[in-house]
Amino acid sequence: MAVGKYERELKGILSGDEEVINNATKTCSDKELEGYRAIHDIPFLVVRAGGSLGIDLIALRGEISFPIEVKSSKENVLYFRNEGRLSEQAEWMKEVCVNSNVLPLYAYRLKSQRGDKWRVYTMDIDGMKKKHQVLQRKIPYMQTTVHGNLKMEWDKGMPLNQLLAYLKHLIH
């Protein structure tokens, strides 16, 4: 799961980089494009995080900030096995976000997908501040399997274009 190029793509999108957005949205519908265009009014300062602790990007804008973990796959479902590194990263990310009162985002890019290739998810974290609570209610949580493992089903995530359009209204 070498996601370096997808981290750069998401960083460019969230930063409002016109060239990256144009490349990422070539197969998007007009409605999806409208959501992506909203980022021009609300670009984030996005920094790539070093290391492999479970945070790939940090996105900042005013009162809203997100640590973001980027995942990609050809499969529609990405499983986090309890004994695996992904599960450890998710637990660490949740703990850090609880302690710092920030809302984590997981961004899942489906390879070979037409239209909006990105879906976003968050985690169930108690005690978020008001703006983050509003977002937390909008963004789907990562799901849990019957065995207690986390999973992301691409079809059940929030399309990135919808998150961007919503953030424009939330921030303004």
Helices and strands as residue ranges (DSSP letters): H 4-15, H 18-24, H 30-37, G 38-40, E 45-48, E 57-61, E 64-73, E 77-80, H 85-100, E 105-110, E 118-121, H 130-138, E 143-144, E 150-153, G 154-156, E 158-159, H 160-171
